Every structure is written in structure tokens, then in C-alpha cells.
């Protein structure tokens, strides 16, 4: 049998080819390992999905008479979303208390390609149409601060409204006496939060009104939370009762400013305890001056951040972090995944807590306040 042999010359060439192949395989293996290592280290870098969180989001604000909307809400939402989703486009619109205008703004945002709507509703019922139109285009809607009723809403980010009202009512009880006459000035009837707050302070005050320990002299809602309208209502109450008011439950700081202006015209500012909400700079200044008794500190920075986290996840095609959500809230049609944030009652006893948070600084609160007044 004839054997086929390999000469020594051809053997050297083959060994060279084999060596090249071995080196090539090794290089490819190292490259593959390097790619796999990057994937595994994703948890140690930016949150998953951040690189893909791009698209357009509309932030629809309700009005511009309350300082928070065009101030901390707008500023903190946009800054948080820009950090979480740098490639996202943000459309911000203000409806200036006009439900029809807010609907038009939502429709325009959808036409511009908005993939998520964040809506602080002017009217809790009318805004349901926004949700319905968005649902037809598979665009999720986040109700911001105010629940949207009777619609297939996706998410809700707010503060515990009942706790707000309970804190206001409890403070008023602690700072009045048996037989004192109380005027109740609620927010807008079209804002679900106004009813939620009222549910809280009514739970504290109504038993006292029924027993006669306190006397309710009036209970009115203020259209659009307008401070000037709150002032007019307070003036009418003072005229009708011949200044027979010993305390005022004001649902927020903006209205408290109008109410206190009416009291001041009768020489009663600082004599009649007045509540508030939102811990605005103006409200805190009045607390220092003694014309407003308290406010509710709701850290809007946390609210804006939670909303931005939900939006960033949705833009990335992911489910929002389940850890954000607490007890679902029913809006008359569905149980809505809800973020319910805590609140803190602020008065002269714990103003430092507010200052320490940085939400309102002592320098801001003391601007224009006479030196030697309270912490100023």
C-alpha cells in the first residue's frame, strides 16, 4: 500500500496556518467576553432603559394663580426628566383655568407626537375626555396632583389629601376655643383635591359643629382657587356677620392671602387664626409675621421626581418601578396605580424643619420681613 506522506517543508507552512487560526479564535473569544461583561455590569451604571428613554412628553398645568405650578412643579419635573431621559422632548402648557383650553393643548400635544401625557387637570370631569382621546392613540396618561374622574386613567401622583385636611382641621381646633365661630373656605369645586381636603378637615370640624363646641358661620367653595375671589367671599362673610369670625379654614396659601387682606381691612389680621397649604414663600412670611397660622408642606420636588420616573420608564418601554406605588385610588371607572406622598403641618414651632429641607430657605422667608421678627 502506498502511503501519502507530508514533507518537512509543507509541515512548517501548516503549523503556521494553525497558529494563526488559534490566535484568531483567542482574539474572538476575548472580544465576546468583553461584550458580555458590559451587559452584566449594567446594574452598576445608569438605570436600565435610560439609554432608550427618548420621545415626547406633555406636561399640562392647570392655572397660574397658584405659585407652585409655574414654579417648583414645572422646574422640578423638567429638571428630573432631563436627568433621567436626556433625549426626551418636553412640552409644557398652562390652561389658565380653562378646561376647553386644556383639552386643546392635549390634542395639540398628541398631534406633535406626545407619547405620554402628564395632566394636572383644571376640571376633574372634563379632563376625562383627554384620557379617552389619549387611550385611542395608546398614549398613557398620568394624573398629576389632581385625580381625573370616570376615565381609563393609567397613573396618579399626588399627596395624601385627606391627611392634608385632617392636619388643617386639627391645627384650627388646637388654636381656637369652645364657642368660636369658624368660616370654611374651600378650593375649586372642579378640583378633586378640594373635595379630598374637605373630607379631611370636615372629619375633624363637623363633630364640633354638631356638638356646638365650635360654630360654623359659612362654608363656601372658591372658583379656580382665585385669591381675589376668596377675598371677596371673606369680605361678604365679615359684613354679614358684623366681623363675627374667630377663625378661618382656608384650603391653601393663595386664598389665605386674600382672606387675610379682608381681615386686615377690618383690623383683624393676626387676631383671627387662618390655615393654609403649599408652604409658599408668601405663606411662610405671613406665618412669621403672625397673620397666617399654619401651612401644609408638601414637598413638590418628590412629586415631580416620582412623575418623571414614571415617564422615563414609559418612554423606555418599561413598567414603572412597583415600589413607587401605594394603595390604588378609584376614579369611578378604574383602580388607578397611585403614588401618595406624605405631608407635614408647618407653623412657628417647626419652621426650621422647612428651612432645613431647602424647599423654602430662611433667606427667602425673611426677605422683606422686619429684622428681629421670629427667625428673621
Secondary structure as GFF3:
##gff-version 3
##sequence-region A 1 376
A	DSSP	alpha_helix	8	40	.	.	.	ID=ss1
A	DSSP	three_ten_helix	41	44	.	.	.	ID=ss2
A	DSSP	three_ten_helix	50	52	.	.	.	ID=ss3
A	DSSP	beta_strand	55	61	.	.	.	ID=ss4
A	DSSP	alpha_helix	67	68	.	.	.	ID=ss5
A	DSSP	pi_helix	69	73	.	.	.	ID=ss6
A	DSSP	alpha_helix	74	84	.	.	.	ID=ss7
A	DSSP	beta_strand	88	94	.	.	.	ID=ss8
A	DSSP	alpha_helix	99	111	.	.	.	ID=ss9
A	DSSP	beta_strand	114	119	.	.	.	ID=ss10
A	DSSP	alpha_helix	128	136	.	.	.	ID=ss11
A	DSSP	beta_strand	140	144	.	.	.	ID=ss12
A	DSSP	beta_strand	155	159	.	.	.	ID=ss13
A	DSSP	alpha_helix	161	174	.	.	.	ID=ss14
A	DSSP	beta_strand	180	186	.	.	.	ID=ss15
A	DSSP	alpha_helix	192	211	.	.	.	ID=ss16
A	DSSP	beta_strand	214	221	.	.	.	ID=ss17
A	DSSP	three_ten_helix	223	225	.	.	.	ID=ss18
A	DSSP	alpha_helix	227	240	.	.	.	ID=ss19
A	DSSP	beta_strand	247	250	.	.	.	ID=ss20
A	DSSP	alpha_helix	253	265	.	.	.	ID=ss21
A	DSSP	beta_strand	273	274	.	.	.	ID=ss22
A	DSSP	alpha_helix	281	289	.	.	.	ID=ss23
A	DSSP	beta_strand	295	297	.	.	.	ID=ss24
A	DSSP	alpha_helix	300	315	.	.	.	ID=ss25
A	DSSP	three_ten_helix	322	324	.	.	.	ID=ss26
A	DSSP	beta_strand	329	330	.	.	.	ID=ss27
A	DSSP	beta_strand	335	341	.	.	.	ID=ss28
A	DSSP	beta_strand	344	346	.	.	.	ID=ss29
A	DSSP	alpha_helix	351	357	.	.	.	ID=ss30
A	DSSP	alpha_helix	362	366	.	.	.	ID=ss31
###
